[in-house]
């Protein structure tokens, strides 16, 4: 049976279909019509396209109900916390009001979204989700970083539009590339393939994180781009402070948070151990332990003398 490359028109998502009694795997797609000789005729959409479309329709129909339930649960949490005299911290509205009141560091982070054409839809959603985590981490910091997104094209805009109100977030979105918006001498690309090791972060510098989820398909691409563009580049000092069971490639939000914590004054070792997920198996490396042991012995010796 011939498959077509047709896509589901976006406007068809306005149809109000509800499938409460089904799961995605219960949906059965008609195999298609047959002619007088019993030969199957081609369908306008493939099974996979239809499943994706039905999934989007169900999500559109249920998202308002889910948001209403989330608001009700949040209201109930606040009520119980107030009765128990528990401080839950600032809510979202308060955090948005606070964003202009907090003094930002003179250090910027840029998420480069020029890799849309190298990722499937699922991986693009992962990138957007990681940017959301970066935004959340940054706005809760007492000394947030300047936060930028560049090469914010049509695909990224559509993906981000699933999150209402993103235009008002404390992130500066640029359709242009970073070279068109920032002085080249102030740019610094963070890439694990670089031979340069970062020891500290410089003020008046913009550190670039590649917005790419590649599952090792495009290994070394960000480093290659930095070299070709003549931009300074470097990697975080993972080997110096921690041992890891997996490869050194980190997610966008992990790199962002490590940079933020170090800029806040947290030591490299503490920042890495705190931020890196358990699955990475990160633990303090032998070299760091030896240095700590030497310093402790030196302090004890001075105290004895």
Phi, psi and omega in degrees: 000133183283133177258142179257165179260020181295150177242156181284125179301139183299325184292341180291346179291350181283347178294138183263092175249140176233135180231062185293335184271001183242154164255170182300327184278349179275344184289127180253130180258129178302130183296349178119165179278161178235149178275187184298335181270002179086007180277132181292134176271147181295140177270155181293331181227152177281166178300319182296319178296319180294319179297317179297318180296313180298323179296318179294321180297315180296323179294317180298321182288334187258348189293324180294320178295319179296318180295322178296319178294321179297319179296320180294319179294319179296319179297319179293322177297317180296321180296313180295321180295321179294319179295324181270004180058045179251132180270115179271001181082180183292144176277182185297318181297319180294322180296320179294324178291328183284345190299327181272348182273335182280130177289128180271150175289157179275041178230131182247150173242131178243127172264117182271112182256038181271014185248018184305321184287352181261359185236149172281169184303318182301318181287327176296321177297323178297320178298314180298319180297321179291325176296321177300319179295319178301315180299316180296315180297317185291319184288341178270354180282146177286339178224075184293160177269158171289129190240123181230150171233126180244166185056042182278084186272192186297314181297315180297321181295319179295316180297318182288334183294347175294343181251100186301137175083010182298335180298338183262002179291160179278056176228137177263115181264129177238130173289331183286165175284159183298329179293337180272351184242339185230148177297133184302324183290347180259002181267147180212119183268127177270116181213135184288348180271354181289148176275350181272134181255129180276130177253332179204166181252132185272143174289158180060035179228145181246116183265126186262133173244126180291125179276067187225124170252104190243352181050040177070015179283331183237051183300132177081005184295314182296320178296318179298317180296316181298318180294314181296325182273356179070033180261142175299148182211160180187168179240158177291148185280058182297313184297333183285330188244334183221153169257140181232145180280338182249180179292163190279358182287124183250162177285165181302313184291330177291317178297315180302312184293323178298314178300315181299313183295318179296320177293334177284347179110000177286142180293155179305313184298313181294320181296317181293315181295323181288320188274319185296134182290159182301324183297338178286345179062033183286134174214159184301129184283164183299321182298317180294322178296320180296318179297316179298320180295319179298316180295320179295318179295323181295319180295317180297321180294318180295321181294323179292318181289000000 
